[in-house]
Amino acid sequence: MKRTNLVLDEHALEEAKSITGSRTYSDAVNLALRELIRARRFAEVDRFAASDVWEGDLPTMRADRVSG
């Protein structure tokens, strides 16, 4: 863990703590950071999916699966 001093919007911090059910401010901030990272990574994947870079045949690939 990294210990740091931050200047944060106390109303936003209280609301984040409340809506996430976090017990501490640190928990709320860490959750917010993880959510930001997840959302940005998802946006990158979504952008890549719309790029027409992949040229596969998904129905054929799915047909090769062994059901079980």
VENKABEL-V476442 format. One record per residue. N is the residue number from 1. RES is the residue in one small letter. SS is DSSP state (a for helix, b for strand, c for the rest). Layout:
N&RES&SS  N&RES&SS
This chain:
1&m&c  2&k&c  3&r&c  4&t&c  5&n&c  6&l&c  7&v&c  8&l&c  9&d&c  10&e&a  11&h&a  12&a&a  13&l&a  14&e&a  15&e&a  16&a&a  17&k&a  18&s&a  19&i&a  20&t&a  21&g&c  22&s&c  23&r&c  24&t&c  25&y&a  26&s&a  27&d&a  28&a&a  29&v&a  30&n&a  31&l&a  32&a&a  33&l&a  34&r&a  35&e&a  36&l&a  37&i&a  38&r&a  39&a&a  40&r&a  41&r&a  42&f&a  43&a&a  44&e&a  45&v&a  46&d&a  47&r&a  48&f&a  49&a&a  50&a&c  51&s&c  52&d&c  53&v&c  54&w&c  55&e&c  56&g&c  57&d&c  58&l&a  59&p&a  60&t&a  61&m&a  62&r&a  63&a&a  64&d&c  65&r&c  66&v&c  67&s&c  68&g&c
